[in-house]
Amino acid sequence: MIKIYHNPRCGKSREGLQILENSGKDFEVVKYFENVPSFEELESIIEKLAIKPIDLVRQKEKIWIENFKGKTMSDDETISAMISNPILIERPIVVNGNKVAIGRPPQNIAEIL
């Protein structure tokens, strides 16, 4: 099942949701501010994207700048920071089996459907 980690207040996330709706495929919407992904879930997404955890962080968010910017953090600490502060997770994220895309730009999503 395709899954989108979605923030309804984010324009790019709404664009990603629209791409999925237009695809005609079944998918699950995870409003990740309400249902924060587990450590293992986020770690799996990062692994499938073949990126470092810091690459999934929204580093311009006020909470990142005030609490984490400039600190030396392990990958596990970075993932934990995203779980504790889900606003830091880049969005939207779409998972289709072993394929994962960050919807920035939103066209990335169409490539994994």
N, CA and C of each residue as an Amber inpcrd file, in Angstrom:
protein
   339
   0.8450000  -1.1840000   0.0000000   0.0000000   0.0000000   0.0000000
   0.8890000   1.2450000   0.0000000   0.5590000   2.1810000  -0.8420000
   1.2640000   3.4620000  -0.8980000   0.8680000   4.2650000   0.3460000
   1.8410000   4.9700000   0.8960000   1.6040000   5.7610000   2.0990000
   2.2040000   7.1480000   1.8870000   1.4430000   8.1760000   2.2560000
   1.9640000   9.5470000   2.2110000   1.9680000  10.1030000   3.6250000
   3.1340000  10.6130000   4.0210000   3.2590000  11.3300000   5.2840000
   2.9490000  12.7750000   4.9620000   1.8290000  13.2550000   5.4860000
   1.1900000  14.4680000   4.9940000   0.9750000  15.4840000   6.1090000
   1.2060000  16.7460000   5.7660000   0.8580000  17.8670000   6.6330000
  -0.1220000  18.7210000   5.8420000  -1.4140000  18.6970000   6.2160000
  -2.4310000  19.4410000   5.4570000  -2.1740000  20.9400000   5.3440000
  -1.3550000  21.5070000   6.2390000  -1.0820000  22.9470000   6.2020000
   0.0220000  23.3100000   5.2210000   0.6710000  22.3060000   4.6310000
   1.8050000  22.5400000   3.7300000   1.3580000  22.4430000   2.2730000
   1.6530000  23.4680000   1.5010000   1.2690000  23.4890000   0.0890000
   1.8900000  22.3520000  -0.7110000   3.1680000  22.0770000  -0.5100000
   3.8340000  20.9880000  -1.2440000   3.2290000  19.6450000  -0.8560000
   2.8660000  19.5020000   0.4000000   2.2480000  18.2600000   0.8540000
   0.8610000  18.0930000   0.2100000   0.1160000  19.1790000   0.1080000
  -1.1970000  19.1130000  -0.5650000  -1.0300000  18.7790000  -2.0400000
   0.0240000  19.3280000  -2.6710000   0.2970000  18.9910000  -4.0770000
   0.6110000  17.5060000  -4.2160000   1.3950000  16.9780000  -3.2930000
   1.7200000  15.5510000  -3.3170000   0.4880000  14.6880000  -3.1530000
  -0.3930000  15.0800000  -2.2500000  -1.6410000  14.3540000  -2.0460000
  -2.4840000  14.3750000  -3.3170000  -2.5130000  15.5090000  -4.0070000
  -3.2740000  15.6300000  -5.2490000  -2.7250000  14.6790000  -6.3160000
  -1.4060000  14.5430000  -6.3970000  -0.7960000  13.6140000  -7.3570000
  -1.2620000  12.1940000  -7.0710000  -1.2880000  11.8230000  -5.8000000
  -1.7510000  10.4760000  -5.4460000  -3.2290000  10.3000000  -5.7710000
  -4.0340000  11.2980000  -5.4530000  -5.4650000  11.2130000  -5.7550000
  -5.6930000  11.0640000  -7.2570000  -4.9330000  11.8010000  -8.0530000
  -5.0810000  11.7380000  -9.5080000  -4.5610000  10.4300000 -10.0950000
  -3.7160000   9.7280000  -9.3580000  -3.1470000   8.4720000  -9.8670000
  -4.1680000   7.3480000  -9.9170000  -5.2340000   7.4650000  -9.1200000
  -6.2420000   6.4180000  -9.0760000  -5.8200000   5.2060000  -8.2490000
  -4.6430000   5.2460000  -7.6630000  -4.1480000   4.1310000  -6.8550000
  -4.6240000   4.2870000  -5.4150000  -4.7210000   3.1380000  -4.7330000
  -5.0630000   3.1730000  -3.3170000  -3.8620000   3.6510000  -2.5240000
  -4.1180000   4.4640000  -1.5150000  -3.0390000   4.9350000  -0.6660000
  -3.5790000   5.2860000   0.7090000  -2.6620000   5.3570000   1.6460000
  -2.9890000   5.7050000   3.0220000  -2.3770000   7.0590000   3.3340000
  -3.1370000   7.9070000   4.0030000  -2.6400000   9.2150000   4.4190000
  -2.2720000   9.1350000   5.9040000  -1.0280000   9.4870000   6.1970000
  -0.5730000   9.5540000   7.5800000  -0.3230000  11.0200000   7.9070000
  -1.1740000  11.5750000   8.7380000  -0.9600000  12.9490000   9.2000000
   0.0770000  12.8510000  10.3150000   1.3300000  13.0380000   9.9370000
   2.4200000  12.6770000  10.8300000   2.5910000  13.6120000  12.0250000
   1.8630000  14.7140000  12.0830000   1.8760000  15.5220000  13.3080000
   1.0240000  14.8310000  14.3670000  -0.0160000  14.1130000  13.9150000
  -0.9080000  13.3960000  14.8270000  -0.4090000  11.9820000  15.0970000
   0.1350000  11.3330000  14.0790000   0.6450000   9.9640000  14.1790000
   2.1220000   9.9760000  13.8030000   2.9350000  10.3700000  14.7510000
   4.3720000  10.5260000  14.5060000   4.9800000   9.1590000  14.1870000
   5.7870000   9.0790000  13.1260000   6.4150000   7.7970000  12.8000000
   7.3370000   7.3440000  13.9330000   7.4620000   6.0380000  14.0710000
   8.3670000   5.4830000  15.0720000   9.8120000   5.7020000  14.6250000
  10.7250000   5.4910000  15.5360000  12.1490000   5.5990000  15.2150000
  12.4830000   4.6570000  14.0660000  12.0030000   3.4050000  14.1750000
  12.3020000   2.3940000  13.1590000  11.7020000   2.7590000  11.8090000
  10.5070000   3.3100000  11.8270000   9.8350000   3.7140000  10.5870000
  10.6190000   4.8270000   9.8930000  11.0220000   5.8240000  10.6520000
  11.7780000   6.9370000  10.0790000  13.1580000   6.4660000   9.6140000
  13.7730000   5.6040000  10.3850000  15.0730000   5.0510000  10.0050000
  14.9660000   4.2710000   8.6940000  13.8850000   3.5180000   8.5160000
  13.6630000   2.7520000   7.2910000  13.4710000   3.6820000   6.0890000
  12.7160000   4.7530000   6.2700000  12.4990000   5.7320000   5.1950000
  13.8360000   6.3400000   4.7750000  14.6360000   6.7240000   5.7460000
  15.9320000   7.3370000   5.4730000  16.8340000   6.3570000   4.7310000
  16.8100000   5.1120000   5.1620000  17.6230000   4.0740000   4.5080000
  17.1930000   3.8730000   3.0570000  15.8790000   3.8160000   2.8100000
  15.3710000   3.6310000   1.4460000  15.6930000   4.8250000   0.5550000
  15.7320000   6.0110000   1.1480000  16.0930000   7.2120000   0.3860000
  17.5910000   7.2830000   0.1330000  18.3580000   6.4810000   0.8620000
  19.8270000   6.4740000   0.7660000  20.4070000   7.8620000   1.0590000
  19.8900000   8.4530000   2.1570000  20.3610000   9.7580000   2.5950000
  20.7750000   9.6650000   4.0600000  21.3760000  10.7190000   4.5590000
  21.6720000  10.8380000   5.9800000  20.4510000  11.4520000   6.6560000
  20.2050000  11.1390000   7.9170000  19.0480000  11.7210000   8.6010000
  18.9800000  13.2440000   8.5160000  20.1160000  13.9140000   8.5710000
  20.1190000  15.3780000   8.5120000  19.5110000  15.8830000   7.2030000
  19.5730000  15.0670000   6.1450000  19.0250000  15.4690000   4.8460000
  17.4990000  15.4570000   4.8230000  16.8810000  14.8730000   5.8420000
  15.4240000  14.8410000   5.9380000  14.9040000  15.9240000   6.8870000
  15.8210000  16.6680000   7.4800000  15.4540000  17.7130000   8.4480000
  15.1870000  19.0330000   7.7330000  14.1130000  19.6760000   8.1500000
  13.8070000  21.0340000   7.6800000  14.6470000  21.9910000   8.5320000
  15.8260000  22.3060000   8.0450000  16.8130000  23.0340000   8.8390000
  16.5300000  24.5270000   8.9730000  15.5200000  25.0260000   8.2860000
  15.1680000  26.4400000   8.4210000  14.0500000  26.6560000   9.4380000
  13.5380000  25.5670000   9.9960000  12.4980000  25.6860000  11.0190000
  13.0810000  26.3260000  12.2720000  12.2890000  27.1870000  12.8920000
  12.7230000  27.9140000  14.0810000  13.2060000  26.9520000  15.1740000
  12.4920000  25.8850000  15.3820000  12.8630000  24.9370000  16.4400000
  14.2340000  24.3080000  16.1890000  14.5750000  24.0800000  14.9080000
  15.8970000  23.5370000  14.5830000  16.9720000  24.5880000  14.8780000
  16.7410000  25.7780000  14.4020000  17.7110000  26.8540000  14.5640000
  17.9690000  27.1280000  16.0520000  16.8950000  27.1610000  16.8430000
  17.0320000  27.5090000  18.2560000  17.5910000  26.3780000  19.1170000
  17.3600000  25.1300000  18.7180000  17.7090000  24.0130000  19.5950000
  18.8070000  23.0820000  19.0940000  19.0160000  23.0310000  17.7870000
  19.9040000  21.9960000  17.2590000  21.0030000  22.5050000  16.3270000
  20.7840000  23.6300000  15.6790000  21.7420000  24.1290000  14.6900000
  23.1250000  24.2940000  15.3210000  24.1290000  23.7920000  14.5970000
  25.5020000  23.9310000  15.0430000  25.9590000  22.8790000  16.0330000
  25.0360000  22.0460000  16.5110000  25.3950000  20.9820000  17.4490000
  25.8430000  19.7540000  16.6830000  26.7930000  19.0460000  17.2390000
  27.2130000  17.7810000  16.6600000  26.2470000  16.7130000  17.1690000
  25.5270000  16.0940000  16.2250000  24.5210000  15.0940000  16.5890000
  24.7700000  13.8130000  15.8100000  24.5550000  12.6990000  16.4680000
  24.6380000  11.4080000  15.7860000  23.3930000  11.2460000  14.9200000
  23.4200000  10.2680000  14.0380000  22.2410000   9.9880000  13.2080000
  21.0390000   9.6590000  14.0910000  21.2580000   8.8540000  15.1230000
  20.1590000   8.4870000  16.0260000  19.5940000   9.7110000  16.7380000
  20.4540000  10.6260000  17.1430000  19.9860000  11.8480000  17.8060000
  19.1860000  12.7220000  16.8410000  19.6030000  12.7520000  15.5920000
  18.8810000  13.5390000  14.5860000  17.4950000  12.9400000  14.3530000
  17.4220000  11.6180000  14.2400000  16.1190000  10.9590000  14.0670000
  15.2370000  11.2180000  15.2900000  15.8150000  11.1100000  16.4710000
  15.0510000  11.3650000  17.7000000  14.5330000  12.8010000  17.7460000
  15.3310000  13.7510000  17.2770000  14.8930000  15.1510000  17.2390000
  13.6830000  15.3010000  16.3260000  13.6800000  14.5940000  15.1830000
  12.5350000  14.6670000  14.2640000  11.2940000  14.0410000  14.8820000
  11.4680000  12.9620000  15.6200000  10.3230000  12.3070000  16.2560000
   9.7470000  13.1950000  17.3540000  10.6200000  13.8320000  18.1240000
  10.1670000  14.7220000  19.1940000   9.5600000  16.0110000  18.6540000
   9.9650000  16.3900000  17.4510000   9.5160000  17.6340000  16.8210000
   9.1670000  17.3420000  15.3670000   8.0160000  16.7170000  15.1010000
   7.7100000  16.2810000  13.7230000   7.6670000  17.3970000  12.6970000
   7.5630000  18.6420000  13.1350000   7.6190000  19.7540000  12.1770000
   8.9610000  19.7720000  11.4490000   9.9690000  19.1280000  12.0240000
  11.3010000  19.0950000  11.4150000  11.4080000  18.1090000  10.2560000
  10.4230000  17.2250000  10.1080000  10.4800000  16.2140000   9.0440000
  10.0860000  16.8550000   7.7180000  10.9520000  16.7110000   6.7240000
  10.6600000  17.2200000   5.3820000   9.3760000  16.5690000   4.8770000
   8.6350000  17.2960000   4.0810000   7.3510000  16.7840000   3.6200000
   7.0690000  17.1960000   2.1980000   6.1860000  16.4530000   1.5640000
   5.6350000  15.1690000   1.9830000   6.6150000  14.0360000   1.6660000
   6.4150000  12.9290000   2.3170000   7.1670000  11.7120000   2.0280000
   6.1580000  10.6880000   1.5400000   6.4730000  10.0500000   0.4130000
   5.6050000   9.0010000  -0.1270000   6.4100000   7.7100000  -0.1810000
   5.8090000   6.6590000   0.3700000   6.4320000   5.3390000   0.3810000
   5.5820000   4.4140000  -0.4730000   6.2220000   3.7790000  -1.4380000
   5.5570000   2.8050000  -2.3020000   6.4400000   1.5510000  -2.3050000
   6.2000000   0.6620000  -1.3490000   7.0400000  -0.5240000  -1.2160000
   8.4420000  -0.1180000  -0.8100000   9.4280000  -0.4930000  -1.6310000
  10.8160000  -0.1350000  -1.3510000  11.2200000   1.2000000  -1.9700000
  10.2780000   1.8510000  -2.6450000  10.5610000   3.1390000  -3.2700000
  10.0140000   4.2580000  -2.3800000  10.8210000   5.2630000  -2.1950000
  10.4220000   6.3980000  -1.3630000  10.7920000   7.6840000  -2.0880000
   9.9330000   8.6880000  -1.9580000  10.2140000   9.9900000  -2.5560000
   9.8350000  11.0940000  -1.5810000  10.6460000  12.1270000  -1.5820000
  10.2910000  13.3650000  -0.8990000   9.6790000  14.2490000  -1.9720000
   8.5120000  14.7710000  -1.7150000   7.7680000  15.5240000  -2.7220000
   8.2210000  16.9480000  -2.9010000   9.4920000  17.1690000  -2.9780000
  10.0660000  18.4820000  -3.2750000  11.1110000  18.2850000  -4.3560000
  10.7790000  18.4690000  -5.6010000   9.5040000  18.9310000  -6.1240000
   8.4670000  17.8090000  -6.1370000   7.1980000  18.1630000  -6.1840000
   6.1350000  17.1650000  -6.1440000   6.2200000  16.0960000  -7.2410000
   6.8270000  16.4170000  -8.3680000   6.9620000  15.4600000  -9.4670000
   7.7460000  14.2130000  -9.0410000   8.5630000  14.3270000  -7.9910000
   9.2860000  13.1600000  -7.4900000   8.3450000  12.0250000  -7.1330000
   7.1590000  12.3830000  -6.6820000   6.1680000  11.3730000  -6.2690000
   5.7060000  10.5650000  -7.4640000   5.4160000  11.2300000  -8.5670000
   4.9360000  10.5210000  -9.7600000   5.9510000   9.4830000 -10.2330000
   7.2230000   9.7440000 -10.0030000   8.2700000   8.8310000 -10.4690000
   8.2880000   7.4890000  -9.7460000   7.6810000   7.4060000  -8.5530000
   7.7040000   6.1310000  -7.8260000   6.3510000   5.4170000  -7.8310000
   5.3690000   5.9740000  -8.5320000   4.0430000   5.3290000  -8.5560000
   3.9740000   4.2040000  -9.5530000
